[in-house]
Amino acid sequence: MLREWKLACPAGEHDLVFPNGVGNPEYHQNILNRGFFPLQVSAGITVESGKVGRAGKPIMKAKYALHALRHAAAALFIEQAMKPKRIQAIMGHASIQMTYDLYGYLLEAKDED
């Protein structure tokens, strides 16, 4: 699928797989504002922004930042019984301690069973 997309996507000097509409790198804020946030709002994953719109109704905004997907992925790796050292490598943590500090509460405590 990636090969097919690569042939169909806008070409540019950087030879990117996921460029913007003219083949250049896509800005993070554009990915959020044009894709990730509207996707959440359409799925009903929102919170009130604290602001009120023209119709007097609260303005809703996306609930999660893009970084939340990283944490969701780690939680899914743990749920699938992936070893902590493998999770450390995938997540790019400098130490296993960092992995345990962030996700240790999700790991099974077999000694307590």
C-alpha positions as CSV (number, residue, x, y, z in Angstrom):
1,M,0.0,0.0,0.0
2,L,2.9,2.4,0.8
3,R,4.5,1.7,-2.6
4,E,1.2,2.5,-4.3
5,W,0.8,5.7,-2.3
6,K,4.4,6.7,-3.0
7,L,3.7,6.6,-6.7
8,A,0.5,8.6,-6.3
9,C,1.5,11.2,-3.7
10,P,2.7,14.7,-4.7
11,A,6.3,14.5,-5.7
12,G,8.9,16.9,-4.3
13,E,12.6,17.5,-4.0
14,H,12.7,15.6,-0.7
15,D,11.2,12.4,-2.0
16,L,8.8,12.2,1.0
17,V,6.2,9.5,1.5
18,F,3.8,11.8,3.3
19,P,4.3,15.3,1.9
20,N,2.0,18.2,1.8
21,G,0.0,19.0,-1.3
22,V,3.0,20.3,-3.2
23,G,5.5,17.7,-2.2
24,N,7.1,19.5,0.8
25,P,7.3,18.5,4.4
26,E,4.0,18.9,6.3
27,Y,4.0,21.2,9.3
28,H,3.1,19.6,12.6
29,Q,0.4,22.2,13.3
30,N,-1.2,21.6,9.9
31,I,-1.4,17.9,10.6
32,L,-3.2,18.7,13.9
33,N,-5.5,21.4,12.6
34,R,-6.4,19.8,9.3
35,G,-6.5,16.2,10.2
36,F,-6.1,14.9,13.8
37,F,-8.2,17.5,15.6
38,P,-11.1,17.5,13.1
39,L,-11.0,13.7,13.2
40,Q,-11.5,13.7,16.9
41,V,-14.3,16.3,16.8
42,S,-16.2,14.2,14.1
43,A,-15.8,11.1,16.3
44,G,-17.2,13.0,19.3
45,I,-13.9,12.9,21.2
46,T,-14.0,16.5,22.5
47,V,-13.9,18.8,25.5
48,E,-15.3,22.2,26.0
49,S,-12.7,24.9,25.1
50,G,-14.0,27.4,27.7
51,K,-15.2,29.7,24.9
52,V,-18.7,30.3,23.7
53,G,-19.5,30.5,20.0
54,R,-21.9,32.8,18.1
55,A,-24.9,30.6,18.8
56,G,-24.2,30.8,22.6
57,K,-23.1,27.2,22.6
58,P,-19.7,26.1,24.1
59,I,-17.0,25.6,21.5
60,M,-15.7,22.1,21.5
61,K,-12.1,21.2,20.8
62,A,-10.1,18.0,20.3
63,K,-9.3,16.2,23.5
64,Y,-6.0,14.5,22.7
65,A,-2.7,15.8,21.3
66,L,-0.8,13.7,18.7
67,H,1.6,12.5,21.4
68,A,-1.3,10.6,23.0
69,L,-1.0,8.1,20.2
70,R,2.5,7.3,21.4
71,H,1.2,6.4,24.9
72,A,-1.7,4.4,23.4
73,A,0.8,2.4,21.3
74,A,2.9,1.6,24.4
75,A,-0.2,0.5,26.3
76,L,-1.2,-1.8,23.4
77,F,2.3,-3.2,23.3
78,I,2.0,-4.1,27.0
79,E,-1.5,-5.5,26.5
80,Q,-0.1,-7.8,23.8
81,A,2.6,-9.1,26.3
82,M,5.5,-7.5,24.6
83,K,8.7,-7.6,26.7
84,P,9.7,-4.4,28.5
85,K,13.1,-4.3,26.7
86,R,11.4,-4.5,23.3
87,I,9.0,-1.7,24.3
88,Q,12.0,0.4,25.5
89,A,13.7,-0.1,22.1
90,I,10.5,0.8,20.1
91,M,9.8,3.8,22.2
92,G,13.4,5.0,22.0
93,H,13.8,5.3,25.8
94,A,17.4,5.8,26.9
95,S,16.9,3.3,29.8
96,I,14.6,0.6,30.9
97,Q,14.0,2.7,34.0
98,M,12.3,5.3,31.9
99,T,10.1,2.7,30.4
100,Y,9.1,1.4,33.8
101,D,8.6,4.9,35.2
102,L,6.2,5.8,32.4
103,Y,4.4,2.5,31.9
104,G,5.2,0.3,34.9
105,Y,1.7,0.7,36.3
106,L,0.4,-1.2,33.2
107,L,2.8,-4.1,33.5
108,E,1.6,-7.3,35.2
109,A,2.8,-7.8,38.8
110,K,3.1,-11.6,38.7
111,D,4.5,-11.6,42.2
112,E,1.2,-10.3,43.5
113,D,-0.9,-13.0,41.8
